[in-house]
Amino acid sequence: MALHLSLDLHGATLGDLEALVAAARSAGAESSSAIDVDTHE
């Protein structure tokens, strides 16, 4: 199952990143889950 979340890192806070991780975990992602970072602008 694919899970797609996004966060604009320009101006993001640590709280924003923590919320993203919390959302991924609540959707079933585990600590060992691989991530893919899309760097297109």
N, CA, C and O of each residue as an XYZ file, in Angstrom:
164
protein
N       0.847     -1.180      0.000
C       0.000      0.000      0.000
C       0.889      1.237      0.000
O       1.799      1.353      0.821
N       0.629      2.142     -0.903
C       1.399      3.381     -0.974
C       0.718      4.464     -0.146
O      -0.507      4.567     -0.099
N       1.540      5.251      0.492
C       1.061      6.382      1.281
C       1.768      7.617      0.759
O       2.998      7.655      0.716
N       1.014      8.623      0.363
C       1.597      9.852     -0.175
C       1.289     11.007      0.762
O       0.132     11.384      0.946
N       2.339     11.564      1.351
C       2.231     12.748      2.199
C       3.192     13.781      1.640
O       4.181     13.420      1.003
N       2.924     15.041      1.865
C       3.848     16.067      1.382
C       4.042     17.144      2.434
O       3.167     17.412      3.258
N       5.223     17.753      2.377
C       5.571     18.847      3.275
C       6.530     19.760      2.533
O       7.568     19.313      2.045
N       6.190     21.024      2.447
C       7.090     22.005      1.846
C       8.134     22.344      2.901
O       7.815     22.963      3.916
N       9.373     21.944      2.668
C      10.422     22.131      3.667
C      10.918     23.563      3.762
O      11.599     23.918      4.724
N      10.587     24.392      2.779
C      10.983     25.797      2.838
C      10.118     26.500      3.874
O       8.939     26.758      3.634
N      10.697     26.806      5.008
C       9.964     27.470      6.076
C       9.261     26.523      7.028
O       8.587     26.969      7.957
N       9.406     25.210      6.812
C       8.762     24.241      7.706
C       9.454     24.252      9.068
O      10.649     24.530      9.174
N       8.688     23.948     10.089
C       9.229     23.891     11.445
C       9.418     22.438     11.862
O       8.955     21.520     11.184
N      10.096     22.242     12.972
C      10.253     20.901     13.519
C       8.883     20.320     13.849
O       8.652     19.123     13.677
N       7.982     21.164     14.320
C       6.618     20.718     14.601
C       5.911     20.215     13.351
O       5.163     19.240     13.407
N       6.147     20.880     12.222
C       5.562     20.438     10.951
C       6.084     19.051     10.582
O       5.320     18.186     10.155
N       7.381     18.850     10.747
C       7.987     17.557     10.436
C       7.474     16.477     11.381
O       7.197     15.355     10.956
N       7.347     16.813     12.655
C       6.809     15.853     13.627
C       5.377     15.467     13.270
O       5.002     14.302     13.401
N       4.577     16.425     12.822
C       3.198     16.143     12.426
C       3.157     15.224     11.210
O       2.298     14.347     11.123
N       4.073     15.420     10.278
C       4.149     14.562      9.103
C       4.476     13.129      9.511
O       3.849     12.186      9.030
N       5.445     12.968     10.389
C       5.823     11.633     10.861
C       4.671     10.996     11.637
O       4.404      9.805     11.478
N       3.996     11.767     12.462
C       2.853     11.243     13.221
C       1.749     10.775     12.276
O       1.133      9.736     12.512
N       1.497     11.526     11.220
C       0.476     11.132     10.248
C       0.864      9.832      9.549
O       0.020      8.962      9.335
N       2.134      9.703      9.196
C       2.603      8.473      8.548
C       2.456      7.282      9.487
O       2.002      6.214      9.077
N       2.837      7.467     10.733
C       2.725      6.367     11.703
C       1.272      5.988     11.945
O       0.955      4.803     12.051
N       0.392      6.963     12.032
C      -1.019      6.647     12.274
C      -1.640      5.944     11.068
O      -2.652      5.256     11.204
N      -1.040      6.112      9.896
C      -1.515      5.431      8.693
C      -0.896      4.047      8.538
O      -1.183      3.340      7.572
N      -0.039      3.658      9.495
C       0.525      2.313      9.468
C       1.988      2.216      9.085
O       2.528      1.111      9.024
N       2.650      3.336      8.825
C       4.074      3.291      8.491
C       4.876      2.883      9.721
O       4.563      3.277     10.844
N       5.913      2.087      9.488
C       6.779      1.632     10.571
C       8.109      2.372     10.509
O       8.416      3.034      9.517
N       8.891      2.257     11.568
C      10.196      2.924     11.618
C      11.105      2.482     10.480
O      11.975      3.241     10.055
N      10.917      1.273      9.987
C      11.759      0.750      8.911
C      11.208      1.066      7.518
O      11.803      0.663      6.518
N      10.086      1.777      7.436
C       9.494      2.112      6.136
C      10.424      3.020      5.338
O      10.987      3.978      5.869
N      10.573      2.703      4.060
C      11.415      3.514      3.178
C      10.672      4.792      2.798
O       9.444      4.809      2.715
N      11.431      5.856      2.568
C      10.841      7.115      2.110
C      11.493      7.521      0.795
O      12.624      7.130      0.506
N      10.787      8.291      0.017
C      11.295      8.825     -1.241
C      11.067     10.327     -1.209
O       9.937     10.788     -1.048
N      12.137     11.083     -1.362
C      12.039     12.540     -1.308
C      12.059     13.080     -2.731
O      13.015     12.863     -3.476
N      11.002     13.780     -3.095
C      10.896     14.402     -4.412
C      11.412     15.828     -4.287
O      10.879     16.617     -3.507
N      12.446     16.163     -5.050
C      13.080     17.474     -4.906
C      12.727     18.442     -6.029
O      13.369     19.484     -6.159
N      11.728     18.127     -6.840
C      11.389     19.062     -7.922
C      10.751     20.318     -7.343
O      10.081     20.284     -6.311
N      10.977     21.414     -8.033
C      10.440     22.700     -7.558
C       9.349     23.197     -8.452
O       8.785     24.263     -8.204
